[in-house]
Amino acid sequence: MIQTERMKQVLENRQNIKPIIEAIMLCGRQNMPLRGHIDWGRLHVDDNLQNNQGNFREIIRYRAQGDDVLRSILESERKVKYLSNTSQNAIIDSCNSVLLS
């Protein structure tokens, strides 16, 4: 029972982080910088009046308009959303490790 719940949580976490990883990889493939002048704080999915927040955050905002799972993560009150510079760097390092192995 505990193992089943743990596996369910692992699968949910993978589903949650997948669009984040894909956005980072897209920026890398296109040789686009991730960060902009305003790349911290809450990301409001439906607010088109926001200043440009950088390629990564704008891609995430765009994807969330058609991805209910990603939208729910961004609109939730939970702290971990994988949008910070630290999270971006950790994901880049992990992708790098996988590619080099």
Buried (B, 14 or more C-beta within 10 A) or exposed (E): EEEEEEEEEEEEEEEBBEBBBEBBEBBEEEEEEBBBEEBEEEBBBEEEEEEEBBBBBBBBBEBBEEBEEBBEBBBEEEEEBBBEEEBBEEBBEEBEEEEEE
